[in-house]
């Protein structure tokens, strides 16, 4: 059933609006079981990672996955791309990669003395930036315009990127040899940074049964671009009470002035979260409610998605590093002290 503009309540404030929104959400999340079924053909466990990728998909936010090699980061992204009827490009980031290898370049034609444009792999709906922190800063900077403005400039011409457009990147921890820390301007453009952990014992055994006897079956495309577009429009209508909005603002402001907010992390923070954190917390919380088939945001949506939105936006101080404190440690303290509505 096609979803048209009049089907969506612009502001779900009355009981009738919420009932109508709930029915719309039920209809527009019908693709989830089929999509999860295709992903489970290859992926064991990693439910949080899959959920975060889906949040990025239904909001248009970019997602950064960090973990040691072998935790199915690349396979999960490739499997998700294969289950969606969208164009997909994988770019393997290496120390010798050039910006032109990513966005494209101008090629001189000696016969007519003119330049022609050759577009790079960035011109796709879904981009897998594999091991993104293995390329130097000049390549990372080439992504800034694409990730923020959904466009690329080659020479004097600016080209819009296809819609939807989403960057899904993987990286190994910066302590690994041969990697570069990502520029803060680029890190801030990722809606979510997800830390990937080792599987449990039971999951490890299932991985052994699935992957050690040959290639698992390939996923089939079950999600169309128009379904993604409709889902994004529905996510934008998820109801968020003013108390929840104020809670988001209080959390972000407390990272900038912890002392005024009564949060004892001031000596451990060098810089707090940017305004993108406020925007992405709201959008990700709405998407989390949508995936859980709810028409309204609750504080638990903020608490569950908050660490993935904030961890790469808090710059910790030398004192925190000396005491072994991480941004996740500070986020836990933050949520413990900011009053929940």
Secondary structure as UniProt FT lines:
FT   HELIX           5..7
FT   HELIX           15..28
FT   TURN            29..30
FT   HELIX           31..39
FT   TURN            40..42
FT   HELIX           47..59
FT   STRAND          62..66
FT   TURN            69..70
FT   HELIX           73..82
FT   STRAND          88..92
FT   TURN            95..96
FT   HELIX           99..103
FT   STRAND          104..109
FT   TURN            110..113
FT   STRAND          114..119
FT   TURN            121..122
FT   STRAND          126..130
FT   HELIX           132..134
FT   HELIX           137..141
FT   TURN            142..143
FT   HELIX           144..149
FT   STRAND          151..154
FT   TURN            155..156
FT   STRAND          157..160
FT   STRAND          166..171
FT   TURN            174..175
FT   TURN            177..178
FT   HELIX           184..187
FT   TURN            188..189
FT   STRAND          190..195
FT   HELIX           201..211
FT   TURN            212..213
FT   HELIX           225..235
FT   TURN            236..237
FT   HELIX           242..256
FT   HELIX           258..261
FT   TURN            264..265
FT   HELIX           266..268
FT   STRAND          269..271
FT   HELIX           275..291
FT   TURN            292..293
FT   HELIX           299..310
FT   TURN            311..313
FT   STRAND          315..316
FT   HELIX           318..322
FT   TURN            323..324
FT   HELIX           327..337
//
